[in-house]
Amino acid sequence: MQYFLHISMLAIKLKRTGKKHQASFRIVVGEKRSKVLGRATEDLGWLDPKNKKNDLKKDRILYWIKVGAKPTATVHNLLVKEGIVKEAKISVHKKSKKQPEAAPATPAAESAAPAA
């Protein structure tokens, strides 16, 4: 009988807490798909976006990044803003699903085509 070793990727991400319309977040480290595979490994701090306050455990965050945990884009931008990570911010805006329209043909190409 053969067993498969499940190796998952660790992520530093936001876990929503709080009441309806009063969101606050815990910054946790856990498996990338922890909703499917289980609980958070460690609690690294909290964020209150309404009051613009947060408390982060810098030494633990740096430890988890050192051992291979990757922060999500939003958490990465928060860490850059707080000065914990010295990198550029990541764009987190969703891209439009619209396809860019094809550029119109140049007038020179249209005049060179024979008229039918």
DSSP file (Angstrom, degrees, kcal/mol; ACC not computed):
  #  RESIDUE AA STRUCTURE BP1 BP2  ACC     N-H-->O    O-->H-N    N-H-->O    O-->H-N    TCO  KAPPA ALPHA  PHI   PSI    X-CA   Y-CA   Z-CA
    1    1 A M              0   0    0      0, 0.0     2,-0.5     0, 0.0     0, 0.0   0.000 360.0 360.0 360.0 132.1    0.0    0.0    0.0
    2    2 A Q        -     0   0    0      2,-0.0     2,-0.4     0, 0.0     0, 0.0  -0.865 360.0-155.8-107.7 131.6    1.4    3.3   -1.0
    3    3 A Y        -     0   0    0     -2,-0.5     2,-0.5     2,-0.0     0, 0.0  -0.843   9.8-140.5-104.7 142.1    0.9    6.5    1.0
    4    4 A F        -     0   0    0     -2,-0.4     2,-0.5     2,-0.0    -2,-0.0  -0.878  14.4-132.9-102.7 130.1    1.1   10.0   -0.6
    5    5 A L        -     0   0    0     -2,-0.5     2,-0.9     1,-0.0    -2,-0.0  -0.702  16.7-142.2 -81.4 123.2    2.8   12.7    1.4
    6    6 A H        -     0   0    0     -2,-0.5     2,-0.6     2,-0.0    -1,-0.0  -0.772  20.1-175.0 -90.7 106.1    0.6   15.8    1.4
    7    7 A I        -     0   0    0     -2,-0.9     2,-0.3     2,-0.0    -2,-0.0  -0.901   8.5-172.9-102.2 119.7    2.9   18.8    1.2
    8    8 A S        -     0   0    0     -2,-0.6     2,-0.4    24,-0.0    23,-0.0  -0.749  24.6-112.7-113.2 161.0    1.0   22.1    1.4
    9    9 A M        -     0   0    0     -2,-0.3    23,-2.6    60,-0.0     2,-0.3  -0.765  27.4-134.7 -92.9 132.6    2.1   25.6    0.9
   10   10 A L  E     -A   31   0A   0     -2,-0.4    60,-2.1    21,-0.2     2,-0.4  -0.655  24.2-171.9 -85.9 142.9    2.0   27.9    4.0
   11   11 A A  E     -Ab  30  70A   0     19,-3.2    19,-2.2    -2,-0.3     2,-0.7  -0.984  24.9-138.4-134.9 144.5    0.5   31.3    3.6
   12   12 A I  E     +Ab  29  71A   0     58,-1.4    60,-2.3    -2,-0.4     2,-0.3  -0.923  49.4 152.2 -98.1 116.8    0.3   34.4    5.9
   13   13 A K  E     -A   28   0A   0     15,-2.7    15,-2.6    -2,-0.7     2,-0.4  -0.841  46.4 -90.5-143.9 173.5   -3.2   35.6    5.3
   14   14 A L  E     -A   27   0A   0     -2,-0.3     2,-0.5    13,-0.2    13,-0.2  -0.723  26.8-162.3 -91.5 138.0   -6.2   37.5    6.8
   15   15 A K  E     -A   26   0A   0     11,-2.7    11,-2.6    -2,-0.4     2,-0.2  -0.982  23.2-128.4-118.9 118.8   -8.9   35.6    8.7
   16   16 A R  E     +A   25   0A   0     -2,-0.5     2,-0.3     9,-0.2     9,-0.2  -0.440  37.2 160.5 -72.6 134.4  -12.1   37.6    9.0
   17   17 A T  E     +A   24   0A   0      7,-3.6     7,-2.3    -2,-0.2     2,-0.1  -0.792  27.5  67.3-134.6-179.8  -13.6   38.1   12.5
   18   18 A G  E    S-A   23   0A   0     -2,-0.3     5,-0.2     5,-0.2     3,-0.1  -0.271  79.8 -53.0  97.4 175.8  -16.1   40.5   13.9
   19   19 A K  E >  S-A   22   0A   0      3,-0.6     3,-1.9     1,-0.2     2,-0.1  -0.256  72.1 -66.8 -85.3 173.7  -19.7   41.3   13.4
   20   20 A K  T 3  S+     0   0    0      1,-0.3    -1,-0.2     2,-0.1    -2,-0.0  -0.413 123.5   4.6 -60.1 132.0  -21.6   42.0   10.3
   21   21 A H  T 3  S+     0   0    0     -2,-0.1    -1,-0.3    -3,-0.1    -3,-0.0   0.538 119.3  82.0  65.8   9.6  -20.6   45.3    8.8
   22   22 A Q  E <   +A   19   0A   0     -3,-1.9    -3,-0.6     2,-0.1    -2,-0.1  -0.422  67.3 179.0-134.9  58.5  -17.9   45.6   11.5
   23   23 A A  E     +A   18   0A   0     -5,-0.2    27,-0.5    -7,-0.0     2,-0.3  -0.315   9.6 171.3 -68.2 141.2  -15.1   43.5   10.0
   24   24 A S  E     -A   17   0A   0     -7,-2.3    -7,-3.6    24,-0.1     2,-0.4  -0.939  19.2-141.5-137.8 161.9  -11.8   43.0   11.8
   25   25 A F  E     -AC  16  47A   0     22,-2.9    22,-2.7    -2,-0.3     2,-0.4  -0.936   8.3-146.4-131.4 147.1   -9.1   40.5   10.8
   26   26 A R  E     -AC  15  46A   0    -11,-2.6   -11,-2.7    -2,-0.4     2,-0.7  -0.895  21.8-135.9-101.2 139.8   -6.6   38.2   12.4
   27   27 A I  E     +AC  14  45A   0     18,-2.3    17,-3.6    -2,-0.4    18,-0.7  -0.893  39.3 169.8 -95.7 117.4   -3.3   37.8   10.6
   28   28 A V  E     -AC  13  43A   0    -15,-2.6   -15,-2.7    -2,-0.7     2,-0.5  -0.856  34.0-134.8-128.2 158.9   -2.6   34.0   10.7
   29   29 A V  E     +AC  12  42A   0     13,-2.5    12,-2.7    -2,-0.3    13,-1.6  -0.967  48.4 122.1-112.7 132.9   -0.2   31.5    9.2
   30   30 A G  E     -A   11   0A   0    -19,-2.2   -19,-3.2    -2,-0.5    10,-0.1  -0.935  63.3 -44.1-167.1-175.5   -1.8   28.3    7.8
   31   31 A E  E >   -A   10   0A   0      8,-0.5     3,-1.5    -2,-0.3   -21,-0.2  -0.339  54.3-115.8 -65.8 150.0   -2.1   26.2    4.8
   32   32 A K  T 3  S+     0   0    0    -23,-2.6     3,-0.2     1,-0.3     2,-0.1   0.862 117.5  34.9 -54.8 -38.4   -3.0   28.1    1.6
   33   33 A R  T >> S+     0   0    0    -24,-0.2     4,-2.1     1,-0.2     3,-1.5  -0.368  75.2 147.2-111.7  51.8   -6.3   26.3    1.4
   34   34 A S  H <>  +     0   0    0     -3,-1.5     4,-2.0     1,-0.3    -1,-0.2   0.735  62.9  68.2 -66.5 -22.6   -7.0   26.1    5.2
   35   35 A K  H 34 S+     0   0    0     -3,-0.2    -1,-0.3     1,-0.2    -2,-0.1   0.858 113.7  32.4 -61.7 -31.1  -10.8   26.4    4.7
   36   36 A V  H <4 S+     0   0    0     -3,-1.5    -2,-0.2     1,-0.1    -1,-0.2   0.851 128.5  36.0 -88.9 -40.0  -10.6   23.0    3.2
   37   37 A L  H  < S-     0   0    0     -4,-2.1     2,-0.3     1,-0.2    -3,-0.2   0.355 110.8 -86.2-108.0   5.5   -7.7   21.4    5.1
   38   38 A G     <  -     0   0    0     -4,-2.0    -1,-0.2    -5,-0.2     2,-0.1  -0.894  58.9 -17.4 136.7-161.0   -7.9   22.7    8.7
   39   39 A R        -     0   0    0     -2,-0.3    -8,-0.5     1,-0.1     2,-0.1  -0.249  66.0 -85.3 -88.4 170.3   -7.0   25.3   11.2
   40   40 A A        -     0   0    0    -10,-0.1   -10,-0.3     1,-0.1    -1,-0.1  -0.470  28.7-142.9 -72.2 146.0   -4.5   28.2   11.3
   41   41 A T  S    S-     0   0    0    -12,-2.7     2,-0.3     1,-0.3   -11,-0.2   0.916  76.5  -2.6 -76.5 -46.1   -1.0   27.2   12.5
   42   42 A E  E     -C   29   0A   0    -13,-1.6   -13,-2.5     0, 0.0     2,-0.5  -0.998  63.3-124.4-150.8 147.5   -0.2   30.4   14.4
   43   43 A D  E     +C   28   0A   0     -2,-0.3   -15,-0.2   -15,-0.2     3,-0.1  -0.822  24.8 179.2 -92.2 125.8   -1.8   33.8   15.1
   44   44 A L  E     -     0   0A   0    -17,-3.6    13,-2.7    -2,-0.5     2,-0.3   0.417  53.0 -64.0-110.9  -0.3    0.5   36.7   14.1
   45   45 A G  E     -CD  27  56A   0    -18,-0.7   -18,-2.3    11,-0.2    -1,-0.3  -0.945  50.4 -90.8 148.9-169.0   -1.6   39.7   15.0
   46   46 A W  E     -CD  26  55A   0      9,-2.2     9,-2.2    -2,-0.3     2,-0.4  -0.946  16.9-154.4-142.4 162.9   -4.7   41.6   14.2
   47   47 A L  E     -CD  25  54A   0    -22,-2.7   -22,-2.9    -2,-0.3     7,-0.2  -0.996   4.0-169.6-140.9 130.3   -6.0   44.4   11.9
   48   48 A D  E  >> - D   0  53A   0      5,-3.3     5,-1.9    -2,-0.4     4,-0.8  -0.883   6.7-178.3-118.6  96.3   -9.0   46.8   12.4
   49   49 A P  T  45S+     0   0    0      0, 0.0    -1,-0.1     0, 0.0   -25,-0.1   0.784  77.8  60.2 -69.3 -26.0   -9.5   48.6    9.1
   50   50 A K  T  45S+     0   0    0    -27,-0.5   -26,-0.1     1,-0.2    -2,-0.0   0.929 118.5  27.9 -67.1 -44.5  -12.4   50.7   10.4
   51   51 A N  T  45S-     0   0    0     -3,-0.2    -1,-0.2     2,-0.1     3,-0.1   0.407 107.1-124.8 -95.7   0.5  -10.2   52.4   13.1
   52   52 A K  T  <5 +     0   0    0     -4,-0.8     2,-0.3     1,-0.2    -2,-0.1   0.913  64.9 133.0  55.7  48.6   -7.0   52.0   11.1
   53   53 A K  E   < +D   48   0A   0     -5,-1.9    -5,-3.3     2,-0.0     2,-0.3  -0.920  26.1 166.7-124.5 152.3   -5.2   50.1   13.9
   54   54 A N  E     -D   47   0A   0     -2,-0.3     2,-0.3    -7,-0.2    -7,-0.2  -0.985  23.1-154.6-156.6 164.2   -3.2   46.9   13.9
   55   55 A D  E     -D   46   0A   0     -9,-2.2    -9,-2.2    -2,-0.3     2,-0.4  -0.926  20.6-178.4-144.0 116.3   -0.8   44.9   16.1
   56   56 A L  E     -D   45   0A   0     -2,-0.3     2,-1.2   -11,-0.2   -11,-0.2  -0.918  30.4-131.6-121.4 143.0    1.7   42.6   14.4
   57   57 A K     >  -     0   0    0    -13,-2.7     4,-2.3    -2,-0.4     5,-0.2  -0.763  27.0-173.7 -90.8  92.7    4.2   40.2   15.8
   58   58 A K  H  > S+     0   0    0     -2,-1.2     4,-2.5     1,-0.2     5,-0.2   0.886  78.0  50.8 -59.1 -45.9    7.2   41.3   13.7
   59   59 A D  H  > S+     0   0    0      1,-0.2     4,-1.8     2,-0.2    -1,-0.2   0.885 113.0  45.7 -63.9 -38.6    9.6   38.6   14.9
   60   60 A R  H  > S+     0   0    0      2,-0.2     4,-2.4    -3,-0.2    -1,-0.2   0.871 111.7  52.1 -71.9 -36.9    7.2   35.8   14.3
   61   61 A I  H  X S+     0   0    0     -4,-2.3     4,-2.2     2,-0.2    -2,-0.2   0.939 110.9  47.3 -63.5 -46.1    6.2   37.1   10.8
   62   62 A L  H  X S+     0   0    0     -4,-2.5     4,-2.1     1,-0.2    -1,-0.2   0.872 110.6  53.6 -63.5 -36.4    9.9   37.3    9.8
   63   63 A Y  H  X S+     0   0    0     -4,-1.8     4,-1.9    -5,-0.2    -2,-0.2   0.947 110.0  46.0 -61.4 -48.4   10.4   33.7   11.1
   64   64 A W  H  <>S+     0   0    0     -4,-2.4     5,-2.8     1,-0.2     4,-0.4   0.863 112.2  50.6 -66.9 -35.4    7.5   32.3    9.1
   65   65 A I  H ><5S+     0   0    0     -4,-2.2     3,-1.0     3,-0.2    -1,-0.2   0.901 109.1  53.3 -65.8 -38.7    8.7   34.1    5.9
   66   66 A K  H 3<5S+     0   0    0     -4,-2.1    -2,-0.2     1,-0.2    -1,-0.2   0.862 107.8  49.6 -64.2 -36.4   12.2   32.7    6.5
   67   67 A V  T 3<5S-     0   0    0     -4,-1.9    -1,-0.2    -5,-0.1    -2,-0.2   0.454 131.9 -87.6 -86.6   1.3   10.9   29.2    6.7
   68   68 A G  T < 5S+     0   0    0     -3,-1.0     2,-0.3    -4,-0.4    -3,-0.2   0.461  75.1 143.5 116.8   0.7    8.9   29.6    3.5
   69   69 A A      < -     0   0    0     -5,-2.8    -1,-0.3    -6,-0.1   -58,-0.2  -0.565  37.9-147.7 -72.9 134.9    5.4   31.0    4.2
   70   70 A K  E     -b   11   0A   0    -60,-2.1   -58,-1.4    -2,-0.3     2,-0.1  -0.903   9.1-132.7-106.5 126.4    4.3   33.4    1.5
   71   71 A P  E     -b   12   0A   0      0, 0.0   -58,-0.2     0, 0.0   -42,-0.0  -0.475  25.4-112.6 -73.5 147.4    2.1   36.3    2.4
   72   72 A T     >  -     0   0    0    -60,-2.3     4,-3.0    -2,-0.1     5,-0.2  -0.256  37.3 -98.3 -67.5 168.4   -1.0   37.0    0.3
   73   73 A A  H  > S+     0   0    0      1,-0.2     4,-2.2     2,-0.2    17,-0.3   0.900 124.0  47.0 -59.7 -43.3   -0.9   40.2   -1.8
   74   74 A T  H  > S+     0   0    0      2,-0.2     4,-1.8     1,-0.2    -1,-0.2   0.916 115.0  45.3 -66.7 -43.3   -3.0   42.2    0.8
   75   75 A V  H  > S+     0   0    0    -63,-0.2     4,-2.5     2,-0.2    -2,-0.2   0.889 110.6  55.0 -67.0 -38.5   -0.9   41.0    3.7
   76   76 A H  H  X S+     0   0    0     -4,-3.0     4,-2.2     1,-0.2    -2,-0.2   0.930 108.5  48.1 -58.7 -45.9    2.3   41.7    1.8
   77   77 A N  H  X S+     0   0    0     -4,-2.2     4,-2.2     1,-0.2    -1,-0.2   0.864 110.9  51.4 -64.6 -35.7    1.1   45.3    1.2
   78   78 A L  H  X S+     0   0    0     -4,-1.8     4,-2.0     2,-0.2    -1,-0.2   0.903 109.8  49.4 -65.7 -41.4    0.3   45.6    4.9
   79   79 A L  H  X>S+     0   0    0     -4,-2.5     5,-2.2     2,-0.2     6,-1.2   0.863 111.1  49.6 -67.1 -35.9    3.8   44.4    5.9
   80   80 A V  H ><5S+     0   0    0     -4,-2.2     3,-0.8     3,-0.2    -2,-0.2   0.921 110.5  50.4 -66.4 -43.6    5.4   46.8    3.4
   81   81 A K  H 3<5S+     0   0    0     -4,-2.2    -2,-0.2     1,-0.2    -1,-0.2   0.863 111.7  47.6 -62.5 -37.1    3.3   49.7    4.9
   82   82 A E  H 3<5S-     0   0    0     -4,-2.0    -1,-0.2    -5,-0.1    -2,-0.2   0.544 114.9-116.9 -82.6  -7.7    4.3   48.8    8.4
   83   83 A G  T <<5S+     0   0    0     -3,-0.8    -3,-0.2    -4,-0.6    -2,-0.1   0.633  83.1 117.0  84.0  14.0    8.0   48.5    7.4
   84   84 A I  S   <S+     0   0    0     -5,-2.2     2,-0.4    -6,-0.2    -4,-0.2   0.862  76.3  40.4 -80.5 -37.9    8.4   44.8    8.2
   85   85 A V  S    S-     0   0    0     -6,-1.2     2,-0.9    -9,-0.2    -2,-0.2  -0.935  72.3-148.9-114.0 134.7    9.1   43.8    4.6
   86   86 A K        +     0   0    0     -2,-0.4     2,-0.3    -3,-0.1    -6,-0.1  -0.580  60.2 100.7-102.2  68.9   11.4   45.9    2.4
   87   87 A E  S    S-     0   0    0     -2,-0.9     2,-0.2   -11,-0.1    -2,-0.1  -0.822  76.7 -82.4-137.5 176.6    9.9   45.3   -1.0
   88   88 A A        -     0   0    0     -2,-0.3    -8,-0.1     1,-0.1     2,-0.0  -0.509  51.2-100.6 -80.8 153.6    7.5   47.0   -3.5
   89   89 A K        -     0   0    0     -2,-0.2     2,-0.4     1,-0.1    -1,-0.1  -0.331  32.8-125.6 -69.5 157.3    3.8   46.7   -3.0
   90   90 A I        -     0   0    0    -17,-0.3     2,-0.4    -2,-0.0   -13,-0.1  -0.886  20.9-117.1-106.7 135.3    1.8   44.3   -5.1
   91   91 A S        +     0   0    0     -2,-0.4   -18,-0.1     1,-0.1   -17,-0.1  -0.575  32.3 177.8 -70.8 126.2   -1.2   45.5   -7.2
   92   92 A V        +     0   0    0     -2,-0.4    -1,-0.1   -19,-0.1     2,-0.1   0.298  35.6 122.3-114.1   8.2   -4.3   43.7   -5.9
   93   93 A H        -     0   0    0      1,-0.1     2,-0.2     0, 0.0    -2,-0.0  -0.459  67.9-111.7 -71.4 142.5   -6.9   45.3   -8.1
   94   94 A K        -     0   0    0     -2,-0.1     2,-0.3     1,-0.1    -1,-0.1  -0.488  30.4-121.3 -73.7 144.1   -8.9   42.9  -10.2
   95   95 A K        -     0   0    0     -2,-0.2     2,-0.1     1,-0.1    -1,-0.1  -0.616  29.8-103.1 -86.5 146.5   -8.3   43.0  -13.9
   96   96 A S        -     0   0    0     -2,-0.3    -1,-0.1     1,-0.1     0, 0.0  -0.385  16.7-144.0 -67.3 142.5  -11.2   43.7  -16.2
   97   97 A K        +     0   0    0     -2,-0.1    -1,-0.1     2,-0.1     2,-0.1   0.601  69.1 108.8 -82.6 -11.0  -12.6   40.7  -18.0
   98   98 A K  S    S-     0   0    0      1,-0.1    -2,-0.1     3,-0.0     3,-0.0  -0.417  70.8-129.4 -66.0 137.6  -13.2   42.8  -21.2
   99   99 A Q        -     0   0    0     -2,-0.1     2,-0.1     1,-0.1    -1,-0.1  -0.705  29.8-106.3 -83.2 138.6  -10.9   42.0  -24.0
  100  100 A P        -     0   0    0      0, 0.0     3,-0.1     0, 0.0    -1,-0.1  -0.426  40.8-109.1 -64.9 139.0   -9.2   45.1  -25.5
  101  101 A E        -     0   0    0      1,-0.1     2,-0.1    -2,-0.1    -3,-0.0  -0.357  37.0 -98.7 -69.5 148.6  -10.7   46.0  -28.9
  102  102 A A        -     0   0    0      1,-0.1    -1,-0.1    -3,-0.1     3,-0.1  -0.392  42.8-104.9 -66.9 142.6   -8.6   45.4  -31.9
  103  103 A A        -     0   0    0      1,-0.1    -1,-0.1    -3,-0.1     3,-0.1  -0.446  41.5-106.4 -67.4 138.2   -6.8   48.5  -33.2
  104  104 A P        -     0   0    0      0, 0.0    -1,-0.1     0, 0.0     2,-0.0  -0.317  40.7 -96.9 -65.8 150.4   -8.5   49.8  -36.4
  105  105 A A        -     0   0    0      1,-0.1     5,-0.0    -3,-0.1    -3,-0.0  -0.319  44.3-101.9 -65.2 148.6   -6.6   49.3  -39.6
  106  106 A T     >  -     0   0    0      1,-0.1     4,-1.5    -3,-0.1     3,-0.4  -0.403  24.2-122.4 -70.7 149.4   -4.5   52.1  -40.8
  107  107 A P  H  > S+     0   0    0      0, 0.0     4,-2.1     0, 0.0     5,-0.2   0.819 110.5  59.9 -63.9 -29.9   -6.0   54.3  -43.6
  108  108 A A  H  > S+     0   0    0      1,-0.2     4,-1.3     2,-0.2     5,-0.1   0.891 104.7  48.8 -65.6 -38.1   -3.0   53.6  -45.8
  109  109 A A  H  > S+     0   0    0     -3,-0.4     4,-0.9     1,-0.2    -1,-0.2   0.861 110.4  51.2 -69.8 -35.0   -3.7   49.8  -45.7
  110  110 A E  H  < S+     0   0    0     -4,-1.5     3,-0.4     1,-0.2    -2,-0.2   0.891 109.3  49.5 -69.9 -38.7   -7.4   50.4  -46.6
  111  111 A S  H  < S+     0   0    0     -4,-2.1    -1,-0.2     1,-0.2    -2,-0.2   0.772 106.6  56.9 -72.3 -24.7   -6.6   52.6  -49.6
  112  112 A A  H  < S+     0   0    0     -4,-1.3    -1,-0.2    -5,-0.2    -2,-0.2   0.748  88.0  91.6 -77.1 -23.1   -4.1   50.0  -51.0
  113  113 A A  S  < S-     0   0    0     -4,-0.9     2,-0.1    -3,-0.4    -3,-0.0  -0.515  86.9-112.7 -73.7 137.8   -6.7   47.3  -51.0
  114  114 A P        -     0   0    0      0, 0.0     2,-0.3     0, 0.0    -1,-0.1  -0.440  28.3-117.1 -70.3 143.2   -8.6   47.0  -54.3
  115  115 A A              0   0    0      1,-0.1    -4,-0.0    -2,-0.1     0, 0.0  -0.629 360.0 360.0 -78.6 134.7  -12.3   48.0  -54.3
  116  116 A A              0   0    0     -2,-0.3    -1,-0.1     0, 0.0     0, 0.0   0.435 360.0 360.0 -98.7 360.0  -14.5   45.0  -55.2
